[in-house]
Amino acid sequence: MTDVFDRASEREQELRDDALQDQRRRAGLAGKTYTDSARECHVCDEPIPDARRRAIPGVQTCVDCQAEVERALP
């Protein structure tokens, strides 16, 4: 029974990874690395935390500004 759950968990992780890769590609971040990330937000000039820069390679905005950008999308 455990094997079924292990396989399901692995498949779930694969789907999650694929979805994140698709999101990065759509955002123009595919192939970007931590060093491609901005140190300061391009909107408000506040520092972007290293954890965010690592989690989203190529990121250019802080969490608050990105939320504002996404709210403005149709």
Biopython code that builds the backbone (N, CA, C, O; Angstrom):
import numpy as np
from Bio.PDB.StructureBuilder import StructureBuilder

atoms = [
    (1, "MET", "N", (0.819, -1.197, 0.000)),
    (1, "MET", "CA", (0.000, 0.000, 0.000)),
    (1, "MET", "C", (0.860, 1.256, 0.000)),
    (1, "MET", "O", (0.513, 2.251, -0.637)),
    (2, "THR", "N", (1.976, 1.212, 0.711)),
    (2, "THR", "CA", (2.859, 2.373, 0.779)),
    (2, "THR", "C", (3.385, 2.748, -0.602)),
    (2, "THR", "O", (3.547, 3.930, -0.905)),
    (3, "ASP", "N", (3.656, 1.742, -1.445)),
    (3, "ASP", "CA", (4.153, 2.021, -2.784)),
    (3, "ASP", "C", (3.199, 2.890, -3.590)),
    (3, "ASP", "O", (3.639, 3.761, -4.341)),
    (4, "VAL", "N", (1.914, 2.664, -3.445)),
    (4, "VAL", "CA", (0.910, 3.453, -4.147)),
    (4, "VAL", "C", (0.998, 4.907, -3.704)),
    (4, "VAL", "O", (0.963, 5.816, -4.534)),
    (5, "PHE", "N", (1.113, 5.127, -2.406)),
    (5, "PHE", "CA", (1.208, 6.485, -1.887)),
    (5, "PHE", "C", (2.519, 7.146, -2.283)),
    (5, "PHE", "O", (2.547, 8.339, -2.585)),
    (6, "ASP", "N", (3.603, 6.381, -2.284)),
    (6, "ASP", "CA", (4.895, 6.922, -2.711)),
    (6, "ASP", "C", (4.841, 7.364, -4.172)),
    (6, "ASP", "O", (5.304, 8.450, -4.517)),
    (7, "ARG", "N", (4.276, 6.519, -5.019)),
    (7, "ARG", "CA", (4.171, 6.869, -6.442)),
    (7, "ARG", "C", (3.269, 8.083, -6.631)),
    (7, "ARG", "O", (3.564, 8.954, -7.449)),
    (8, "ALA", "N", (2.192, 8.144, -5.893)),
    (8, "ALA", "CA", (1.282, 9.282, -5.995)),
    (8, "ALA", "C", (1.982, 10.560, -5.548)),
    (8, "ALA", "O", (1.817, 11.612, -6.166)),
    (9, "SER", "N", (2.745, 10.470, -4.496)),
    (9, "SER", "CA", (3.473, 11.632, -3.992)),
    (9, "SER", "C", (4.531, 12.092, -5.001)),
    (9, "SER", "O", (4.698, 13.290, -5.231)),
    (10, "GLU", "N", (5.239, 11.140, -5.595)),
    (10, "GLU", "CA", (6.245, 11.480, -6.608)),
    (10, "GLU", "C", (5.594, 12.139, -7.818)),
    (10, "GLU", "O", (6.117, 13.113, -8.360)),
    (11, "ARG", "N", (4.452, 11.605, -8.238)),
    (11, "ARG", "CA", (3.743, 12.176, -9.395)),
    (11, "ARG", "C", (3.246, 13.584, -9.078)),
    (11, "ARG", "O", (3.312, 14.481, -9.918)),
    (12, "GLU", "N", (2.754, 13.763, -7.868)),
    (12, "GLU", "CA", (2.300, 15.095, -7.449)),
    (12, "GLU", "C", (3.447, 16.095, -7.506)),
    (12, "GLU", "O", (3.264, 17.226, -7.956)),
    (13, "GLN", "N", (4.623, 15.683, -7.054)),
    (13, "GLN", "CA", (5.791, 16.562, -7.096)),
    (13, "GLN", "C", (6.194, 16.871, -8.537)),
    (13, "GLN", "O", (6.560, 18.004, -8.849)),
    (14, "GLU", "N", (6.129, 15.878, -9.410)),
    (14, "GLU", "CA", (6.440, 16.106, -10.828)),
    (14, "GLU", "C", (5.487, 17.135, -11.426)),
    (14, "GLU", "O", (5.916, 18.044, -12.138)),
    (15, "LEU", "N", (4.200, 16.994, -11.140)),
    (15, "LEU", "CA", (3.218, 17.944, -11.655)),
    (15, "LEU", "C", (3.454, 19.342, -11.113)),
    (15, "LEU", "O", (3.325, 20.328, -11.839)),
    (16, "ARG", "N", (3.800, 19.427, -9.831)),
    (16, "ARG", "CA", (4.093, 20.727, -9.218)),
    (16, "ARG", "C", (5.310, 21.366, -9.878)),
    (16, "ARG", "O", (5.296, 22.552, -10.207)),
    (17, "ASP", "N", (6.368, 20.568, -10.071)),
    (17, "ASP", "CA", (7.580, 21.079, -10.719)),
    (17, "ASP", "C", (7.289, 21.552, -12.143)),
    (17, "ASP", "O", (7.788, 22.592, -12.572)),
    (18, "ASP", "N", (6.479, 20.782, -12.871)),
    (18, "ASP", "CA", (6.108, 21.176, -14.236)),
    (18, "ASP", "C", (5.328, 22.485, -14.239)),
    (18, "ASP", "O", (5.563, 23.354, -15.078)),
    (19, "ALA", "N", (4.406, 22.617, -13.303)),
    (19, "ALA", "CA", (3.609, 23.844, -13.223)),
    (19, "ALA", "C", (4.482, 25.044, -12.902)),
    (19, "ALA", "O", (4.296, 26.119, -13.472)),
    (20, "LEU", "N", (5.435, 24.870, -11.993)),
    (20, "LEU", "CA", (6.345, 25.976, -11.666)),
    (20, "LEU", "C", (7.223, 26.343, -12.857)),
    (20, "LEU", "O", (7.467, 27.523, -13.106)),
    (21, "GLN", "N", (7.697, 25.349, -13.590)),
    (21, "GLN", "CA", (8.508, 25.614, -14.769)),
    (21, "GLN", "C", (7.694, 26.350, -15.829)),
    (21, "GLN", "O", (8.193, 27.278, -16.467)),
    (22, "ASP", "N", (6.444, 25.937, -16.015)),
    (22, "ASP", "CA", (5.575, 26.639, -16.966)),
    (22, "ASP", "C", (5.368, 28.091, -16.548)),
    (22, "ASP", "O", (5.381, 28.991, -17.388)),
    (23, "GLN", "N", (5.180, 28.314, -15.261)),
    (23, "GLN", "CA", (4.997, 29.679, -14.762)),
    (23, "GLN", "C", (6.250, 30.512, -15.001)),
    (23, "GLN", "O", (6.154, 31.670, -15.408)),
    (24, "ARG", "N", (7.414, 29.942, -14.754)),
    (24, "ARG", "CA", (8.675, 30.659, -15.002)),
    (24, "ARG", "C", (8.824, 30.984, -16.483)),
    (24, "ARG", "O", (9.249, 32.082, -16.842)),
    (25, "ARG", "N", (8.475, 30.030, -17.341)),
    (25, "ARG", "CA", (8.576, 30.249, -18.779)),
    (25, "ARG", "C", (7.645, 31.381, -19.207)),
    (25, "ARG", "O", (8.049, 32.267, -19.960)),
    (26, "ARG", "N", (6.403, 31.354, -18.730)),
    (26, "ARG", "CA", (5.449, 32.404, -19.082)),
    (26, "ARG", "C", (5.887, 33.764, -18.556)),
    (26, "ARG", "O", (5.620, 34.792, -19.178)),
    (27, "ALA", "N", (6.549, 33.768, -17.428)),
    (27, "ALA", "CA", (7.010, 35.030, -16.836)),
    (27, "ALA", "C", (8.342, 35.479, -17.427)),
    (27, "ALA", "O", (8.864, 36.528, -17.052)),
    (28, "GLY", "N", (8.894, 34.688, -18.350)),
    (28, "GLY", "CA", (10.173, 35.048, -18.955)),
    (28, "GLY", "C", (11.353, 34.750, -18.051)),
    (28, "GLY", "O", (12.426, 35.325, -18.233)),
    (29, "LEU", "N", (11.179, 33.861, -17.076)),
    (29, "LEU", "CA", (12.232, 33.572, -16.121)),
    (29, "LEU", "C", (12.923, 32.236, -16.380)),
    (29, "LEU", "O", (13.862, 31.884, -15.666)),
    (30, "ALA", "N", (12.477, 31.484, -17.388)),
    (30, "ALA", "CA", (13.091, 30.187, -17.670)),
    (30, "ALA", "C", (14.561, 30.374, -17.991)),
    (30, "ALA", "O", (14.926, 31.264, -18.759)),
    (31, "GLY", "N", (15.396, 29.548, -17.410)),
    (31, "GLY", "CA", (16.833, 29.623, -17.648)),
    (31, "GLY", "C", (17.543, 30.668, -16.802)),
    (31, "GLY", "O", (18.768, 30.780, -16.855)),
    (32, "LYS", "N", (16.794, 31.425, -16.031)),
    (32, "LYS", "CA", (17.396, 32.441, -15.163)),
    (32, "LYS", "C", (17.974, 31.775, -13.925)),
    (32, "LYS", "O", (17.547, 30.690, -13.531)),
    (33, "THR", "N", (18.934, 32.428, -13.329)),
    (33, "THR", "CA", (19.540, 31.916, -12.110)),
    (33, "THR", "C", (19.417, 32.950, -11.001)),
    (33, "THR", "O", (18.966, 34.075, -11.218)),
    (34, "TYR", "N", (19.824, 32.544, -9.822)),
    (34, "TYR", "CA", (19.812, 33.427, -8.654)),
    (34, "TYR", "C", (20.540, 34.736, -8.955)),
    (34, "TYR", "O", (20.097, 35.804, -8.534)),
    (35, "THR", "N", (21.647, 34.656, -9.675)),
    (35, "THR", "CA", (22.441, 35.860, -9.951)),
    (35, "THR", "C", (21.756, 36.788, -10.950)),
    (35, "THR", "O", (22.134, 37.954, -11.058)),
    (36, "ASP", "N", (20.740, 36.289, -11.694)),
    (36, "ASP", "CA", (19.982, 37.139, -12.608)),
    (36, "ASP", "C", (18.921, 37.956, -11.877)),
    (36, "ASP", "O", (18.332, 38.870, -12.454)),
    (37, "SER", "N", (18.677, 37.633, -10.621)),
    (37, "SER", "CA", (17.666, 38.334, -9.836)),
    (37, "SER", "C", (18.174, 39.713, -9.411)),
    (37, "SER", "O", (19.359, 39.913, -9.146)),
    (38, "ALA", "N", (17.232, 40.648, -9.360)),
    (38, "ALA", "CA", (17.574, 41.991, -8.901)),
    (38, "ALA", "C", (17.795, 41.981, -7.391)),
    (38, "ALA", "O", (17.153, 41.215, -6.672)),
    (39, "ARG", "N", (18.681, 42.809, -6.921)),
    (39, "ARG", "CA", (18.900, 42.939, -5.479)),
    (39, "ARG", "C", (17.873, 43.888, -4.868)),
    (39, "ARG", "O", (17.492, 43.735, -3.707)),
    (40, "GLU", "N", (17.428, 44.862, -5.649)),
    (40, "GLU", "CA", (16.397, 45.798, -5.206)),
    (40, "GLU", "C", (15.220, 45.721, -6.166)),
    (40, "GLU", "O", (15.385, 45.473, -7.360)),
    (41, "CYS", "N", (14.033, 45.939, -5.622)),
    (41, "CYS", "CA", (12.804, 45.928, -6.406)),
    (41, "CYS", "C", (12.853, 47.037, -7.458)),
    (41, "CYS", "O", (13.227, 48.170, -7.154)),
    (42, "HIS", "N", (12.477, 46.710, -8.687)),
    (42, "HIS", "CA", (12.483, 47.686, -9.772)),
    (42, "HIS", "C", (11.351, 48.694, -9.651)),
    (42, "HIS", "O", (11.341, 49.699, -10.362)),
    (43, "VAL", "N", (10.397, 48.440, -8.762)),
    (43, "VAL", "CA", (9.267, 49.344, -8.589)),
    (43, "VAL", "C", (9.489, 50.284, -7.408)),
    (43, "VAL", "O", (9.363, 51.501, -7.549)),
    (44, "CYS", "N", (9.825, 49.716, -6.225)),
    (44, "CYS", "CA", (9.902, 50.529, -5.005)),
    (44, "CYS", "C", (11.326, 50.700, -4.463)),
    (44, "CYS", "O", (11.526, 51.425, -3.488)),
    (45, "ASP", "N", (12.303, 50.055, -5.071)),
    (45, "ASP", "CA", (13.717, 50.137, -4.673)),
    (45, "ASP", "C", (14.031, 49.517, -3.310)),
    (45, "ASP", "O", (15.126, 49.715, -2.784)),
    (46, "GLU", "N", (13.090, 48.774, -2.735)),
    (46, "GLU", "CA", (13.361, 48.063, -1.479)),
    (46, "GLU", "C", (14.193, 46.815, -1.787)),
    (46, "GLU", "O", (14.083, 46.253, -2.877)),
    (47, "PRO", "N", (15.023, 46.376, -0.834)),
    (47, "PRO", "CA", (15.808, 45.145, -1.064)),
    (47, "PRO", "C", (14.900, 43.925, -1.234)),
    (47, "PRO", "O", (13.877, 43.797, -0.561)),
    (48, "ILE", "N", (15.293, 43.038, -2.141)),
    (48, "ILE", "CA", (14.590, 41.772, -2.332)),
    (48, "ILE", "C", (15.336, 40.725, -1.513)),
    (48, "ILE", "O", (16.532, 40.528, -1.725)),
    (49, "PRO", "N", (14.663, 40.046, -0.582)),
    (49, "PRO", "CA", (15.331, 39.061, 0.268)),
    (49, "PRO", "C", (15.973, 37.940, -0.551)),
    (49, "PRO", "O", (15.445, 37.535, -1.586)),
    (50, "ASP", "N", (17.115, 37.447, -0.074)),
    (50, "ASP", "CA", (17.824, 36.371, -0.764)),
    (50, "ASP", "C", (16.944, 35.140, -0.950)),
    (50, "ASP", "O", (17.041, 34.462, -1.973)),
    (51, "ALA", "N", (16.091, 34.846, 0.022)),
    (51, "ALA", "CA", (15.219, 33.674, -0.101)),
    (51, "ALA", "C", (14.304, 33.814, -1.317)),
    (51, "ALA", "O", (14.092, 32.839, -2.037)),
    (52, "ARG", "N", (13.766, 34.992, -1.556)),
    (52, "ARG", "CA", (12.920, 35.225, -2.738)),
    (52, "ARG", "C", (13.745, 35.149, -4.008)),
    (52, "ARG", "O", (13.288, 34.603, -5.012)),
    (53, "ARG", "N", (14.955, 35.688, -3.979)),
    (53, "ARG", "CA", (15.823, 35.658, -5.158)),
    (53, "ARG", "C", (16.190, 34.226, -5.529)),
    (53, "ARG", "O", (16.313, 33.901, -6.710)),
    (54, "ARG", "N", (16.366, 33.366, -4.521)),
    (54, "ARG", "CA", (16.680, 31.959, -4.798)),
    (54, "ARG", "C", (15.443, 31.193, -5.268)),
    (54, "ARG", "O", (15.529, 30.346, -6.157)),
    (55, "ALA", "N", (14.293, 31.497, -4.663)),
    (55, "ALA", "CA", (13.060, 30.775, -4.985)),
    (55, "ALA", "C", (12.557, 31.096, -6.390)),
    (55, "ALA", "O", (11.976, 30.238, -7.056)),
    (56, "ILE", "N", (12.780, 32.329, -6.838)),
    (56, "ILE", "CA", (12.299, 32.762, -8.149)),
    (56, "ILE", "C", (13.465, 33.387, -8.909)),
    (56, "ILE", "O", (13.601, 34.610, -8.945)),
    (57, "PRO", "N", (14.301, 32.555, -9.511)),
    (57, "PRO", "CA", (15.459, 33.079, -10.242)),
    (57, "PRO", "C", (15.034, 34.091, -11.300)),
    (57, "PRO", "O", (14.120, 33.837, -12.084)),
    (58, "GLY", "N", (15.704, 35.233, -11.313)),
    (58, "GLY", "CA", (15.390, 36.281, -12.266)),
    (58, "GLY", "C", (14.354, 37.272, -11.771)),
    (58, "GLY", "O", (13.960, 38.173, -12.511)),
    (59, "VAL", "N", (13.909, 37.123, -10.537)),
    (59, "VAL", "CA", (12.870, 38.004, -9.993)),
    (59, "VAL", "C", (13.351, 39.464, -10.023)),
    (59, "VAL", "O", (14.531, 39.748, -9.819)),
    (60, "GLN", "N", (12.413, 40.374, -10.281)),
    (60, "GLN", "CA", (12.749, 41.788, -10.381)),
    (60, "GLN", "C", (11.955, 42.674, -9.425)),
    (60, "GLN", "O", (12.215, 43.873, -9.318)),
    (61, "THR", "N", (10.980, 42.074, -8.726)),
    (61, "THR", "CA", (10.138, 42.855, -7.827)),
    (61, "THR", "C", (10.007, 42.177, -6.468)),
    (61, "THR", "O", (10.166, 40.962, -6.350)),
    (62, "CYS", "N", (9.714, 42.978, -5.442)),
    (62, "CYS", "CA", (9.464, 42.436, -4.111)),
    (62, "CYS", "C", (8.070, 41.813, -4.087)),
    (62, "CYS", "O", (7.301, 41.973, -5.035)),
    (63, "VAL", "N", (7.748, 41.117, -3.027)),
    (63, "VAL", "CA", (6.456, 40.427, -2.921)),
    (63, "VAL", "C", (5.301, 41.419, -3.018)),
    (63, "VAL", "O", (4.340, 41.176, -3.748)),
    (64, "ASP", "N", (5.383, 42.528, -2.296)),
    (64, "ASP", "CA", (4.281, 43.499, -2.289)),
    (64, "ASP", "C", (4.048, 44.094, -3.674)),
    (64, "ASP", "O", (2.905, 44.191, -4.123)),
    (65, "CYS", "N", (5.110, 44.489, -4.346)),
    (65, "CYS", "CA", (4.960, 45.076, -5.683)),
    (65, "CYS", "C", (4.473, 44.039, -6.683)),
    (65, "CYS", "O", (3.660, 44.356, -7.551)),
    (66, "GLN", "N", (4.957, 42.803, -6.575)),
    (66, "GLN", "CA", (4.488, 41.752, -7.470)),
    (66, "GLN", "C", (3.005, 41.488, -7.272)),
    (66, "GLN", "O", (2.280, 41.240, -8.235)),
    (67, "ALA", "N", (2.555, 41.540, -6.034)),
    (67, "ALA", "CA", (1.124, 41.364, -5.767)),
    (67, "ALA", "C", (0.314, 42.470, -6.434)),
    (67, "ALA", "O", (-0.751, 42.205, -6.992)),
    (68, "GLU", "N", (0.800, 43.686, -6.382)),
    (68, "GLU", "CA", (0.121, 44.810, -7.030)),
    (68, "GLU", "C", (0.067, 44.609, -8.551)),
    (68, "GLU", "O", (-0.962, 44.848, -9.182)),
    (69, "VAL", "N", (1.182, 44.169, -9.124)),
    (69, "VAL", "CA", (1.245, 43.912, -10.554)),
    (69, "VAL", "C", (0.224, 42.848, -10.949)),
    (69, "VAL", "O", (-0.491, 42.996, -11.940)),
    (70, "GLU", "N", (0.167, 41.773, -10.161)),
    (70, "GLU", "CA", (-0.745, 40.677, -10.477)),
    (70, "GLU", "C", (-2.205, 41.080, -10.300)),
    (70, "GLU", "O", (-3.071, 40.607, -11.036)),
    (71, "ARG", "N", (-2.485, 41.948, -9.332)),
    (71, "ARG", "CA", (-3.870, 42.425, -9.140)),
    (71, "ARG", "C", (-4.311, 43.262, -10.334)),
    (71, "ARG", "O", (-5.496, 43.296, -10.663)),
    (72, "ALA", "N", (-3.371, 43.933, -10.981)),
    (72, "ALA", "CA", (-3.704, 44.792, -12.113)),
    (72, "ALA", "C", (-3.918, 44.006, -13.402)),
    (72, "ALA", "O", (-4.434, 44.554, -14.377)),
    (73, "LEU", "N", (-3.530, 42.727, -13.425)),
    (73, "LEU", "CA", (-3.710, 41.915, -14.621)),
    (73, "LEU", "C", (-5.190, 41.603, -14.827)),
    (73, "LEU", "O", (-5.940, 41.462, -13.862)),
    (74, "PRO", "N", (-5.605, 41.497, -16.089)),
    (74, "PRO", "CA", (-7.024, 41.187, -16.357)),
    (74, "PRO", "C", (-7.402, 39.797, -15.922)),
    (74, "PRO", "O", (-8.554, 39.393, -16.080)),
]
sb = StructureBuilder()
sb.init_structure("model")
sb.init_model(0)
sb.init_chain("A")
sb.init_seg("    ")
for serial, (resi, resn, name, xyz) in enumerate(atoms, 1):
    if name == "N":
        sb.init_residue(resn, " ", resi, " ")
    sb.init_atom(name, np.array(xyz, "f"), 0.0, 1.0, " ", f" {name:<3s}", serial, name[0])
structure = sb.get_structure()
